[in-house]
């Protein structure tokens, strides 16, 4: 039932659609490389353009992410990148990527206004979703990552002299080909320790037709299933981390956050959790369906029923393992919760 529920929810998720960062549909050109990352170890550099993953052409960051996810399930993962007119073929170290779980690169993100927070000085000053930020205090903005540092710099003098007293900044932006200006008074966010304009990056809402949603949903279920078995193999081989395990507490927190973002995100998470439960239920552990299948297989090999004593002991053993695992993941959830 869990697997069936996942197979139903996932296509519905693609039909309803969800908001995704707009940069995922942009050209996959690398803006920055993190020190000590997989990308740095491979020799990737700033402004490298990703052209192919495992000989399949990619045109957007979304396709890059999908290609990396599929490549992790294979025994080899190669990238083809263009650097100043030169084509380079590089091999991704799968073991290191599985350990770090990210490539360690940053994409170029167009500094275009998306949603707005509360409070939002940017919205109050007249900036609308889709406006392209060109400069702040006459300092050009080329990438979304430049916004926060420039805003902090604009407030530094007043911070030192007067504490958290904001100073107006002049924002130049483009709307439908027209250049406009706005004077914005940033607000100080104590938890982040930053001056902010109350503006998030641009997002797109993508949805698909019925047949396309079924295809995409089936592909996503297949990818998640492969990733789940890879995770189980890493855990059983001692290469995984307890931080990767989650129990009822973490599931409740994640579901609560997903419910706040929208019905489509909630559906995706419900499908994902149902898939994990369905796969876990098929593991050959006594007291689970997979354990019953294992016992039936043993009876088939034996040519007769197993003794009631053996069945009872194996069921008790399996039940004890499940209880111990449940206590372990719940304890780990509580530790992570109070650590945050």
Number of C-alpha atoms within 10 A of each C-alpha: 10 18 18 12 15 25 20 16 23 26 28 22 24 23 21 17 18 18 15 14 16 18 20 20 15 16 20 24 22 18 17 18 20 12 11 9 16 25 20 16 14 14 9 20 15 14 18 21 21 24 22 19 24 17 12 13 15 19 17 17 20 18 19 22 14 14 19 20 15 18 17 19 15 12 7 12 19 18 21 21 22 16 15 9 9 8 14 14 15 15 13 20 15 19 11 14 17 17 13 12 11 13 19 17 19 15 20 19 21 18 24 22 22 19 15 19 13 8 14 19 20 22 19 16 15 12 25 17 17 17 21 22 25 20 20 22 14 11 13 15 19 15 16 17 16 16 18 14 11 18 19 17 11 20 21 16 12 13 15 10 9 9 11 16 14 18 17 13 18 16 21 21 22 17 14 8 9 8 13 15 17 17 18 22 20 24 18 17 12 9 6 8 9 16 23 21 24 18 21 16 18 22 20 15 11 12 16 16 12 13 11 14 20 21 14 18 23 17 14 17 20 13 16 17 16 17 16 16 15 15 17 15 13 15 15 10 9 9 12 16 11 11 11 10 14 17 17 12 15 18 15 11 12 13 16 12 13 18 15 10 12 12 15 21 20 20 23 21 21 20 25 23 17 20 23 18 14 18 16 17 16 15 15 16 22 24 20 18 16 17 19 18 16 17 19 15 12 14 14 12 10 10 9 10 13 14 9 9 9 10 16 13 12 17 18 14 14 18 16 14 15 16 10 12 13 15 13 15 20 18 15 19 21 14 12 13 12 7 7 6
